[in-house]
Amino acid sequence: MRVAIYARFSSDLQDIRSITDQIALAREHAVRQGWQVVAEFTDAAISGASMVNRPGIRDLMHAAQAHCFDGVLTESLDRLSRDLADSAALHRQLAYWGVRIVTLADGDVTKILVAVKGLLGSMFLDDLAQKTRRGQVGRVRAGRIPGGRCYGYDVVRDGEDRGKRAINDTEAAIVRRVFAEYVEGRSPLAIVKELNREGVPAPRGGSWSASTLNGSRQRENGILSNSLYVGRLTYNRQHFVKDPANGRRQARKNDRSQWMTAEIPELAIIDTKTWEAAQTRRRTINAAPLTQRRGPKRLLSGLLKCGVCGASFIIVTKDHVACSAYRNKRTCENKRTMRMGEIEQRVLTALKRHLLTPDAVAAAVEAYRAERERLSRARARDRSALEREMSEAGRQIDRMIASIKDGVDPKLLVADLNNAQAKREALERQLRLADHPDVAVLHPQAAAAYRQKVALIQEALARGDSAALEAVALVRGLVSEIRVTPRPNQMDLEVVGDLAALLEQEQGGNKRDFIGGCGGRI
């Protein structure tokens, strides 16, 4: 029997020799059984909790599909996966391809063994998570920090005594400065502006922003909320769960009753008096609920961009907007504000003036038709090229499989087979995307519909508040971006729109006879 060996270890704290030992034991077993080892697949320092992001197991499955071997030999089933559902799916798929799973611990893997071992593996992960949390709680109680590095501190490497921190004098001076200036009455924006002007590196590199200081009120993070600076560690504010679709961890907030605190006075950077003064000021500023401080949604909110740096414009007073990069980071020179009502009036006037003229209507319809025809021809050419490439990839795979059947050592072709299979799968995905319908012919009444849609915007606004939502939808379907650029005596507005939004038709309850579109400035 031709077999492929699979080996894995879970943590970067383990030695790479773990994989070498697994492979050596598997080879010895194969020799005793008279089997031929044709390939080896490995995953180093990757958890068995998920099948996602494991290149070794992915390559093994590609080679199994190409019939490069008859069995998979591994130390135990949990090397392949510790998840019950993943173990069952892997066993089912390999069985479909006629590939056995053999382990050194249990021999041939059956459905019953998959169920039992998969359940034990899942229970092991749950138990491991519980023990890990218990260890972290123990570290907290011992005055150690189980998380990553925090601004103002350095990680101390002290053998097995993990979690030690030491104050970083340079960063601690910045922390003291931030708290002192905040207590004196300076705003977070003013503080970060000065730090950025002086070129002080931010905690994660790059420039400082007000959110670095303020953090999240709900999760109580950010420099001004970090109680470690006063010598008190707060732990277990959140937990993590893995997304089964991609294997990535997602944070979930814990109830405040589950939070833990530990006093670590040797890590205090600021005194208690300064800390309490800062928290008192924060509570005073944030006393009003956020919903009461949030203004009403405006016609063009979210569409305004700074013409100097490209950042979004944000509401800074009831009816004025300004560049967020200047307001939050002081990294942009555009300090000018503009009244939102003036922007709305100028934009709507420009839309009516420039889009309702006969020449504009004719030019827009012709531009749309020409662009759709160009895209349709390009898509047809691209599809033909993809089909040729996929046919060649299929022939290449067939030739390699035929060579294996003729006696060529499969080990020599595994990498090429994997590459060819990956290429074919990528081409299939591109072809599926290219299969979306594409109609290039315009409806005969497209020009009239274009004119009517622009007119509806003005009509909806003229009807007053009752039609506000309708007007917002119409305008936002027409305008994709508005760039606001300061000039010596005025503010220039550049409106970027989507002509296709004005040319869409609805007939017989089927939405959009015209798919896609072309952009242009209006």
N, C-alpha and C positions, 0 to 999 in steps of 0.2 A: 504494500500500500504506500502511495505517495502521501506524505504528511507535511504540513506547515506548522512550525512551532510559533506559539505566541507567548510573550512574556511582558509583564508590567509590574511596576511598583508605584505606590500612591503618592509618596511625599518626597519633596526635595531634601528632607532630613535623612532619608535612607540613602544607602550607598548604591552607586551604579552597578556595583558587583552583584547586587541582588538579581538583576536581569541576567548577568553572565552565569550565575549559579543556576537559575531556572532553566536556561537554555542547555547548559551542560547536563543537568539531570534528565531533561527531555531527550537529548541526543542519546544518552546511555540507554534509556528506555526503548527508543526506536531501534537501536542496534540489537537489543535483546529480542525484540519482536520481529526483526528482519524487515523493518520498514525503511523506506528511502526518504530522507529529509530533503525536500526540494526548495524550501523557503523559510525565512525567519522574519517575524514581525514583532516590533516592540513599541511600547509607550512608556516613557520615563517620567516620573514625578507627575502623573496624571491620575486623578481619582477615578475609581470604577463606578461612581454613583451615576454617571451619565455616559451615553454612547457618543455624545456630541463633542467635537473638538479633540478627537483622538485619532491622529493620522495613522497610527499603526493598525488599529481595528478597521479603519476605512480602507486602507490598502489591502488588508486581508480579505475583506468582503468583495472588493473588485476582482482580486485574483481567484477567489472561490467561484464567482460568477463565470469567469473565463475557464473554469474547470482545470486550473493549474495543479490541483492536488485533490486527494480523495478524503482527507481527514485533517482536523485541527488538533494538535497535541499541545496541551498546556498543563501547568502545575495543578491548578484546581479551577473550578468553574468561576469562582469569584475573581480570577485574573481577567476573565473576559468581561464580566459585569457583576456588580453587587446589587443591581436593581432587578426586582422580580419581573417586571414587565419587559425590560430590555433583554433579560436572559431568555425569556420565552420567545420573544420576537426573533432573536438571533438564532436560536435553535431551530425554529420553524423555517426561517429563510435558508439556512445552510442545508437542512434536510430536503428542502425543495430542489436545491442544486445537487443533491446527492453527496453531500459532504458530512462525514461523521465528526462528532466532538469526542475526544478522548482525553481524560485527565489522569495524571499520575496518582492522584488520591483515590479516585473512584472508578477508573476504567471508562467504559462506554457511557456516555451521558444519555439518559432516557428522559421522557417527558416527566415522569415522576421525580427523577433526580433534579431536573430543572426547577420544578415546583418547590421541592424541599430546600435545595441549596439557594434558590432565589429568595425564598422567604427568610432563610437564615442570614443571607447577605444583607437584606433590607433591615432586619433586626439588628445586625451588627452596626450598620450605619447609624441607626437611631441610638443605639447604646454608645457608640463612639461620640456622637454629638452631645449626649448627656454627660459623658465623662469629660469631654473637652470643656463644656460649660462649667462643670464642677471644678475643674482645674483653674479656669479663669476666675471663678468666684474666690477660690483659695488665694490666688495671686493678689486680687483686689484687697482681701482682708489682710494680706501680708504687706500691703503698701506698694504693690507692684502694678504695672499698667499693662493689661492684656492687648491693647490695641496698637495701632501704628504710631509713627512719630508725630508729635504735636508741636506746632510752632512755639519756639521758646525753649525747647528741650532737645537734648541729644540722647540717642539710645546707647545704653552702656552694655557692652558685651562682657558678661561675667560667667562664662561656662554654662552650667545648668541653671543658674539663678537668673531666669529670664524675666523681662519686664522692668528692669531698672532704668531709671532716667536720671539725667543730670542737667542742670540749668545751663543753657547756651547763653553766655553773657551778652553777646552781640544782639541776638534776637530778644533776649529778656529786656534789654534797654529800650527796644522799640515797643514792646508790650507796655512797659511802664509809661513811656511817652504817650501812647495812645490813650491809656486810662486817664493820665493826668490832664491831657488836653480836653478829653471828653468831659471830665468832671468840671473843668474850668468853663465849659459852655460851648466849646467848638463843636461843630457838626461833624459826623463821620465823613461827609463829602469834603469839607475843608481839610480834615486830617489826611485823607488819602491823596488829595491833590498835592499837598506838601511832600508826602512820602514819594509820590511818583515824580515830582519835580526834582527831588534829591537823588532819584535813581535807587531807592531802597528796594531790594528784591521782595516780592510778595511771597506768602507762605508756599504757594505752588508755582512760583516763578512768574515772570511777566509783570503786569502792573496791578496795583491795588484797586479795589472797588469798594463802594460803600457796603455791599453785601458781605465782604470779607469781615468787616467789623460787626455789622448788624446780625448776620446769619438769619436763621429761621426762628420766628417767635414760637412756633409750635414745637419744634424739636430742640429749642434752646441751644443752638450751636452758634458759631461765630466768636470772634475774639472777645467781644464785650460780654458774652454769656458763658464763657468757659471758666467754670469754678476751679479748675486745676490751678489757675493763676493765683488763687488765694489759698492753695494747699488743700483743696477738697476734690477728690475724684468722684465723678458720677458715672456709674456703669449700668449697663443693661437697659439703655434707653430705647434700643431697637433690636430686632432679631432679623435673620435672613432666611429666605426660602429660595429654592432653586426652581427656575422656570423649566418645566419638562421639555419645552419646545427647543430651547437653545442651551440649556445647562448653566445659564448665568444666574448669579445670586441677585435677589431683589430684597431691598430693605423694607421692613414693616415696623411701625412704631409700637412699642410696648406701653401698656397702661402705666401711669405714674406710680401706682402702688408696687410695681415690679422693679422700679429703679433701686439701685444700691449706691450708697456713698461710703467713702473711706477717707479719713483725715490723713494727709501726707504733708505735714508742715514744712518738711525740708525742701519741698518743691514749690513753696510759695514764692511768687515773683512780686506781687503787690501786697500791701497791707489790707487788713479787714476794713478799715475806715474808707479807703479809696474804693474798694469793691462795693461796699454798701452805698456809697454816694453815687457810683455809676449805675447801680441797679435801680436806685430811687429815681434817677433822671430818666432811665429807660421806661420805667412804669408810667411816669408822668406823660412822656411823649406818646406812648402807645396806649394811653387810656381809652381813647375813642376806638370803637370797633372798626376794622378795615372796611367793612361794607358801608359804613357811614361816611368814610373819607373818599370813597371811590365815586368818581363823577359818572354821569350818564354816558352811554355809548353814543359816539358821534358817527356822522355819516362816513368819514374817511379814516376813522381810527384804525391803527395798524398798518396803514398804507404809506405813511409819511416816512421818508428816509432823508438823512442828512446828506446834502450834496457835497460836503467837504470830506467826511470820513466814511459815509455809508451806514452809520448806525441808525437805529430807529429813533423817530421823534416820539416823545412822551408828553403827557399832560402835566404841566407844572403848576398851573393855577386853574381856576374854574374854566377859563376860556382861552388859555394860552398853552402853546406847546414849545418844546425845545429839544435839542440834541441830547440823547441819553448818555452818550460817551462824555460829553462835557459835564452834564449834571451829576453823573454817578462816579466818573473816574478822573475827570479833568484831563483826558487824553486827546481832546479835540479842541480846536480854537474857536469853533462856532458857538459863541455864547448868546447869540441873538434869539429872541423869542418871537412868536408870531401868533396872532389871534386865529383860533380855529374857524370862527365864523367867516373871517376874510378869506381863508384858504378855500372853504367850501364854496363861497360865492364865486371866487375867481375860477375855480375848477369847473363848476357847473356852467358858468358863462362861456368858458372856452369850449366845453363840450358842445354846447348848442351852436355856437358861432362856427366852429370848424367842422363839425360832423354832419350838420344838416344841409350844407350846400350841395347842389347837384354834382359839382366836380368831385367833392369829397366822397359822396356816395358811390359814384362811378369808379373812382380810383380804388376805394376799399374793396368793392366787389371784384374788380379785375385782379387786384393783388391777391385776394383770397383764392380766386380760381386758379391763378398761375402757381401759387404756392402749393395748393393741394395736388395739382397735376405733377409738379416736380417731385413732391414727396411720394406720390404713388409710383412714379417711374423708378425712383431711387429704391423704394421698398421692393419692387419686383426684381430689380437687379440684385439687391442684397439677398433676397430669398433664394434666387437661383444659385448664387455663390455658396450660400450656407448648405443647400442641398448637395452640391458637388462635394464640398468638404466633408459632409457627414457620410456620403457614400464611400469616399476614399478612406475615412477612418474605419468604417465597417469592413471594407476589404482588407485593410491592414490587420485588424483583429482576426479575421478569418484566416489570413495567411499564417499568423503566429500560432493560432490553435492547430492548424494543419501541420505546422512544423513540430509541435509538441507530440501530436499523434504519430508522426513519422520517426520519433525517437530523440528529438532535440531536448537537451536538459532544460526543464521548465525554469530553473533558477536563472538561466541566462535571459529569459524573456519576461520575467515578472514585472520589472520596472517599466519596460516598454508597453506591456499589456495595460498596466495601471494608467500610464500616460494616455494611451490611445482611448481607453474607456472613459477617462475623465474628459478628454477632448470631445468625444461623441456626446456625452451627457450635456456638456456646455453648449454644443451646437443644437441639441434638441431643445434646450431651454430658449435659445435665441429664436429658433423656428416657431416655438409656441407663442412667443411675444410678437413675432411677425405675422401671426395668423389673425390678429385683430382686424375687423372690417375697416375698410378705408374707402370712403365715397368721395370722389373728386368732383362730381357734377353738381353744380349749384341748382337750387330750386329756382324756377323761373321768376318767382316773386321775391328773390333775395334782396334786391335793392329797396323794394317797398318795405320789407320787414326791417331792414336796417334803419330806415328813416323812422318807422313807427316806434322801434324800441328806444331810440334816443328821445323821441317826443314823450314817451311814457314816463321817463325820469322826471321831466319838468312837470307833467300833469300830476304825478304822485306827490311831488313836493308842494304843489300849489293847493292840494286838498287839505294840507295841514297835518296835525299830529296823528290822525287816524290812519294815514297812509305812510307814516314814517318808515315802518319796517319794509314796506314794498319798495320805497325809494332807495333805502340802504341796499337791498338785494340787487336792484337794477344797477346802481352805480358801482357796487363792488364787483359785479360781474363784468363791468366794462373797464374799470381801472385796475391795473395790477400794481402800480407803484407811483408815488409822487415824490420827486426829489426837490428838497427845499435848500436853496443856496443863497447865502447872504451876499449882497452887493452894496456898494457905498451908500446908496440912497433908497434901496428897496430890497425885497426878498424875491428871488426868481423861483418860479414853480415850473418843473418839467414833469409832464404827465405821461406815463408809459401805459399804453392800453393794449387790449387783446381784441383785434378786429373780428376774430372768430366768434367772440361772445355776441356780437351783433348780427351774425349771419346764421345762427342756429335756428332750426325750424322744429316744430312739433306737429306731427300728423298722425291721425288715427290712434292716439294714445301712446305711440312709440316715441320716446324721447330721442332727440338728436339724429336727424338725417345726416348731419355733418359732424364728423368726429375729428378732434384735433383743431389746429388753427395756426395762424401766423401772428406774430406780435408786431407792433409798430408804435410810434410816438404820435400822440394826438394833442 
